[in-house]
Amino acid sequence: MNYSELYEILRREKYSETLQQLPPTIISDVAAFLREQRVQPSTDDLLLLDNMGTSKKQLENSISIFKELILRRKKKLLNLVFVASETGIMKRDYEYMLSFERKAFDTLTKTFEEGDRELARLLHGDKQLGKAEQKQNMIIFTQNTEQFVDMSGNVVGPFNTGELVHLDAEVSSLLVSSGKARYVDEP
């Protein structure tokens, strides 16, 4: 990792609406790069002192670039959580999330679902609680699946490989047991 590579990663993320695929080792690569930049020479040479000032500025810029990269990805992640919680379907970018981003996405999506269930409970009272509390699971399709009718009689799908969807627990269970999908929290 070097300054130019880090800047190019930010540039791609900045000018794209979707999450960009990052190397899986990006965090450790950036950490190593920043450690290298922090090492300062122990000589009194004026030329090296001038280089130290440049190196210090490049270190500060590198930190700023990385912070901006993470901030942009967080904003995109929050938008994806919103789309997934409103539609129940997450078609893109899940495979480009880093592991900690996936955990945050899953946690936030579940939190939004719990909030929606609580809102439904408050709006409809305990009489209609059964429908509002219907259990859903987040699954990711492992193969293309044609549209089908769910347990409530609604037509759902079709779904493509890698598509992330919230579905009724019974439907999710059938799809997972048939090998067409897997639960998101499984490895």
C-alpha positions in Angstrom: 0.0 0.0 0.0 1.2 3.5 -0.8 -0.2 7.0 -0.9 -1.2 6.8 -4.5 -3.0 3.5 -4.1 -4.9 4.8 -1.1 -5.9 8.0 -2.9 -7.1 5.9 -5.9 -9.2 3.8 -3.6 -10.8 6.9 -2.2 -11.3 8.4 -5.7 -13.2 5.2 -6.9 -15.4 5.2 -3.8 -16.1 8.9 -4.0 -17.3 8.8 -7.6 -19.4 5.7 -7.4 -22.9 5.3 -5.9 -22.2 1.7 -5.0 -19.8 0.3 -2.5 -16.5 -0.5 -4.3 -14.7 -3.8 -3.8 -11.7 -3.4 -1.6 -8.9 -5.8 -1.0 -9.8 -8.0 2.1 -6.5 -6.9 3.7 -7.2 -3.2 3.2 -7.3 -2.4 7.0 -4.0 -4.2 7.8 -2.4 -2.8 4.6 -3.3 0.8 5.6 -2.2 0.2 9.2 1.2 -1.0 8.0 1.5 1.9 5.6 0.7 4.4 8.3 3.3 2.8 10.7 5.9 3.1 7.9 5.1 6.7 7.5 5.5 7.4 11.2 9.1 6.1 11.3 11.3 9.2 11.4 15.1 9.2 10.5 17.5 10.0 13.3 19.9 12.3 11.5 20.4 16.0 11.5 20.8 16.3 7.7 18.9 19.4 6.5 17.6 17.5 3.4 16.2 14.8 5.6 14.6 17.4 7.9 12.9 18.8 4.8 11.8 15.3 3.8 10.5 14.8 7.3 8.2 17.8 7.0 6.9 16.4 3.7 6.5 12.9 5.2 4.6 14.4 8.1 2.2 16.1 5.8 1.8 13.0 3.7 1.0 11.0 6.9 -1.6 13.6 7.8 -3.1 13.4 4.3 -3.1 9.6 4.4 -5.0 9.6 7.6 -7.5 12.1 6.2 -8.0 10.1 3.1 -8.6 6.9 5.0 -11.1 8.6 7.3 -12.9 10.0 4.3 -13.0 6.6 2.7 -14.5 5.0 5.8 -17.0 7.8 6.2 -18.2 7.5 2.6 -18.6 3.7 3.0 -20.6 4.2 6.2 -23.0 6.6 4.4 -23.5 4.1 1.7 -23.9 1.3 4.2 -26.6 3.3 6.0 -28.4 3.8 2.8 -28.3 0.1 2.1 -29.7 -0.6 5.5 -32.6 1.7 4.8 -33.3 0.1 1.4 -33.1 -3.4 2.9 -35.4 -2.5 5.8 -38.0 -0.9 3.6 -38.0 -3.5 0.8 -36.7 -6.6 2.5 -34.4 -7.1 -0.4 -30.7 -6.2 -0.7 -29.6 -6.8 -4.3 -26.2 -5.2 -4.4 -23.0 -4.4 -2.6 -23.3 -7.1 0.1 -20.4 -9.0 -1.4 -18.3 -5.8 -1.4 -18.7 -5.1 2.3 -15.7 -5.7 4.6 -16.4 -8.2 7.4 -17.0 -5.5 10.0 -19.3 -3.7 7.6 -21.4 -6.9 7.1 -21.7 -7.2 10.9 -22.8 -3.6 11.2 -25.2 -4.0 8.3 -26.8 -7.2 9.8 -27.1 -5.6 13.2 -28.6 -2.4 11.9 -31.1 -4.2 9.6 -32.2 -6.4 12.6 -32.6 -3.3 14.7 -34.7 -1.6 12.1 -36.9 -4.7 11.8 -37.4 -4.7 15.6 -38.3 -1.1 15.5 -40.9 -1.8 12.7 -42.4 -4.6 14.7 -42.7 -2.4 17.8 -44.3 0.3 15.7 -46.8 -2.2 14.3 -47.5 -3.4 17.8 -48.1 0.1 19.0 -50.3 1.0 16.0 -52.4 -2.1 16.0 -52.4 -3.1 19.6 -51.9 -6.6 21.0 -54.8 -8.0 18.9 -52.9 -8.0 15.7 -49.5 -8.7 17.3 -49.3 -12.1 15.7 -49.0 -10.7 12.2 -46.6 -7.9 13.2 -44.4 -10.4 15.1 -44.1 -12.7 12.1 -40.5 -14.0 12.2 -38.3 -13.2 9.3 -34.8 -14.3 8.4 -32.1 -12.7 6.3 -30.9 -15.1 3.7 -28.5 -14.9 0.7 -29.3 -16.9 -2.4 -26.6 -19.4 -3.5 -28.2 -20.0 -6.8 -30.7 -18.3 -9.2 -34.3 -18.9 -8.1 -37.5 -18.4 -10.1 -40.4 -16.5 -8.6 -42.7 -18.4 -6.3 -45.7 -17.9 -4.0 -44.9 -17.5 -0.3 -46.9 -18.8 2.7 -49.1 -15.7 2.6 -50.0 -16.1 -1.1 -47.7 -13.3 -2.3 -45.5 -13.7 -5.4 -41.9 -13.2 -4.5 -38.8 -13.3 -6.7 -37.1 -14.1 -8.9 -33.8 -13.9 -7.1 -30.3 -14.0 -8.4 -27.2 -15.7 -6.8 -25.8 -13.4 -4.1 -29.0 -11.5 -3.6 -29.8 -10.7 0.1 -33.4 -10.9 1.2 -35.6 -10.9 4.3 -38.2 -13.6 4.0 -40.7 -15.3 6.3 -38.9 -17.9 8.5 -40.8 -20.8 7.0 -39.9 -19.8 3.5 -36.3 -19.1 4.5 -36.1 -22.5 6.1 -37.4 -24.2 2.9 -35.0 -22.3 0.7 -32.0 -23.1 3.0 -32.9 -26.8 3.3 -33.2 -27.1 -0.5 -29.7 -25.6 -0.9 -30.9 -22.5 -2.8 -29.9 -20.1 -0.1 -28.1 -19.8 3.2 -28.7 -17.8 6.3 -26.6 -14.6 6.4 -25.1 -15.3 9.8 -23.7 -18.6 8.7 -20.1 -18.8 7.4 
